[in-house]
Amino acid sequence: MHVTIQPAQENFIAGQLRQGLFDSAESVVSAALKEFEKKQKLDELKALIQEGFESGERDGWIPFNAALMDELHAEAVVQVSTGTRRYNPMVTGETL
């Protein structure tokens, strides 16, 4: 396969070779393509995660975030301090 590149890209490749980061132009191009593939896979994963969030919101799920965690913690503290909830021995290791 023969590929034509722009002068700026050729200069970038030459710079990588001058710095000794790669031993050939093919190695530079190969590394760049691998990074491009990684980015594509990451973008696909981000899209799937976003799709999951959106489907949860459509179905009435509550998004889990720091504010919700603080609210749940405060509620648990009140319940434990008033005796309406006991510590979970599976979490604390307490025995009765």
N, C-alpha and C positions, 0 to 999 in steps of 0.2 A: 504494500500500500504506500502510496506517495501522498504526502500532505504538504500543502503550502501554508506557511505561517506569516504573520505580519512582522514587520521590522522590529516593533517593540517587543514582541514575543521572542524573536531571535536574540535580541539584546539581553532579555531576561535569562534565556538559556545560557548564553555566553557568560553572563555574570555568575551564574551558578557553577559553571565549569571552572571559571577563573578562581572562585573561592574554594575550589576543591571539594564541593559538596557532592558532586556526582562525577562519574568517570566518563560519561558520554551524554550526548544530546538525547539519545533514546531513553537513558535512565531518568533524565529530567522529565521528559514527556510521560513516561510510565508512572512516575511518582505523582505527577499532576493528575493523571487520569484516575489513579487510585484514590486521591483526595476528592476528586469530583464524584466518584462512585460513593464514597463515604457520605458526602454531603447529600447526595440524592437519597440514600437510605435513611439518613437522619431526618431529612425533610418529609419523607414518607411516614416515618415513625411519629413525627410531630403532628402530621395531619391526622393520623389514626388516634392519637391521644386527644387531639382537639375534638374529633368526631365522637369519642367516648364521653368527653365532658358535655358536649352539646346534647347527646342522646340522654344523658343523665338528667340534665336540666329540663329536657322535654318531658321526661317521665316523672318529674317532681322530686328528684333527688336533691339533697342539700349538699352543696359543694363543701368539701373539707378544707379548712384553712386555719390560720392561726387564731382568728377571732372566734371561730367555732370551738376550737380546742380550749381557749381561755374560758369560754362560756360553760363548756362541759366540765372543766376542772372546778370552776367556782360552784357549780351545782353539786358536784360530788362532795366538795368540802362542806357545804351546808348540810347535805344529807348525812355525812359521817358525823359531823359535830352535833347534830340533833338526834342522832341515833336511828334515823329512818333508813340508814344504809350502813352495812358493815364493810370493813375491808375485805377484799377478795383474797382468801388464803392462797389461791393459785398464783396470784401476782406478788403478794407480800411475803409469802412463806410462813405466815403466822399459823399457829395451831390453836384449836379451841381449848 
